[in-house]
Amino acid sequence: MTVDDFINDQENKNTKAKTDRNIILLKTFLQMKNEFRNVEELPSANLDEFLSEFILTVRANEGKDYEPTSLRGMRNSFCKFFFLGKSR
């Protein structure tokens, strides 16, 4: 077993699922903005703009605003995905 395998095995399955859902939500948002590049390949300036707009405009089911804690959770998912090398 490699170190990466060990770390992946230790990751909370619910956290991984939430991160995956948030990344899918972001990818859907980007496609609505006619941005079809892989999110991992976006230049940081473009990524910052898209993430800012996403956080400001994202809505839960039936158009309701997300709770601030949910938005922070999304931000944390994105940090993990982009900056900690957890992209899949």
C-alpha positions as CSV (number, residue, x, y, z in Angstrom):
1,M,0.0,0.0,0.0
2,T,1.3,3.4,-1.0
3,V,1.1,6.5,1.2
4,D,-1.5,8.0,-1.2
5,D,-3.6,4.9,-0.9
6,F,-3.4,5.0,2.9
7,I,-4.4,8.7,3.0
8,N,-7.3,8.1,0.6
9,D,-8.5,5.1,2.7
10,Q,-8.5,7.4,5.8
11,E,-10.6,10.1,4.2
12,N,-14.1,10.4,5.5
13,K,-16.4,8.9,2.9
14,N,-19.1,11.6,3.5
15,T,-16.5,14.4,3.1
16,K,-15.3,12.9,-0.2
17,A,-18.9,12.6,-1.4
18,K,-19.7,16.2,-0.5
19,T,-16.5,17.4,-2.2
20,D,-17.5,15.4,-5.3
21,R,-21.0,16.9,-5.3
22,N,-19.6,20.5,-4.9
23,I,-17.2,20.0,-7.8
24,I,-20.0,18.7,-10.0
25,L,-22.1,21.7,-9.1
26,L,-19.2,24.0,-10.0
27,K,-18.6,22.2,-13.3
28,T,-22.3,22.6,-14.2
29,F,-22.1,26.3,-13.4
30,L,-19.0,26.7,-15.6
31,Q,-20.8,24.9,-18.5
32,M,-23.7,27.4,-18.1
33,K,-21.0,30.1,-18.5
34,N,-19.8,28.4,-21.7
35,E,-16.6,27.4,-20.0
36,F,-15.8,23.9,-21.1
37,R,-12.1,23.6,-20.1
38,N,-11.3,21.2,-17.3
39,V,-11.5,23.1,-14.0
40,E,-8.0,22.0,-13.1
41,E,-6.7,23.7,-16.2
42,L,-8.3,27.2,-15.7
43,P,-5.8,30.0,-15.2
44,S,-6.0,31.2,-11.6
45,A,-7.3,34.7,-12.6
46,N,-10.2,33.1,-14.4
47,L,-10.8,30.5,-11.7
48,D,-10.9,33.3,-9.1
49,E,-13.6,35.2,-11.1
50,F,-15.7,32.0,-11.7
51,L,-15.5,31.0,-8.0
52,S,-16.5,34.4,-6.8
53,E,-19.4,34.5,-9.1
54,F,-20.4,31.0,-8.2
55,I,-20.4,31.7,-4.5
56,L,-22.5,34.9,-5.0
57,T,-25.1,33.3,-7.3
58,V,-25.4,29.6,-6.4
59,R,-28.8,28.6,-5.1
60,A,-30.2,25.6,-3.4
61,N,-33.3,23.7,-4.5
62,E,-36.3,25.9,-5.3
63,G,-34.0,28.9,-5.6
64,K,-33.4,29.3,-1.9
65,D,-30.1,30.8,-0.7
66,Y,-27.6,28.4,0.8
67,E,-26.8,28.9,4.5
68,P,-23.4,30.6,5.1
69,T,-22.1,27.4,6.6
70,S,-22.9,25.5,3.4
71,L,-21.1,28.2,1.3
72,R,-18.1,27.8,3.6
73,G,-18.2,24.1,3.1
74,M,-18.2,24.6,-0.7
75,R,-15.3,26.9,-0.4
76,N,-13.4,24.3,1.7
77,S,-14.3,21.6,-0.9
78,F,-12.8,23.8,-3.7
79,C,-9.7,24.5,-1.6
80,K,-9.2,20.8,-1.1
81,F,-9.8,20.0,-4.7
82,F,-7.6,22.7,-6.2
83,F,-4.9,23.5,-3.7
84,L,-4.3,20.2,-1.9
85,G,-4.1,18.1,-5.0
86,K,-7.3,16.2,-4.5
87,S,-8.5,16.6,-8.0
88,R,-10.0,13.4,-9.5
